[in-house]
Amino acid sequence: MKRILRILVGTILVLIVLVSVFLLVALVVYPAEYVRRVLAWRASDYGDYMNNFPMRTM
């Protein structure tokens, strides 16, 4: 049981470190406002073209 718990905790820690490194690299490469906007909105516009645009036939 302790081995499974240790593996689970280790996996979670590795995932946290990977996400943190990814976000730090994104903050270095892109402006902070852009990164915050991407994290807040995520894929909010996904499928808009297929579902909503254009409203009239072309």
PyMOL commands that set and color helices and strands:
alter all, ss='L'
color gray80, all
select helices_A, chain A and resi 2-29+32-41+48-51
alter helices_A, ss='H'
color red, helices_A
deselect
rebuild
show_as cartoon
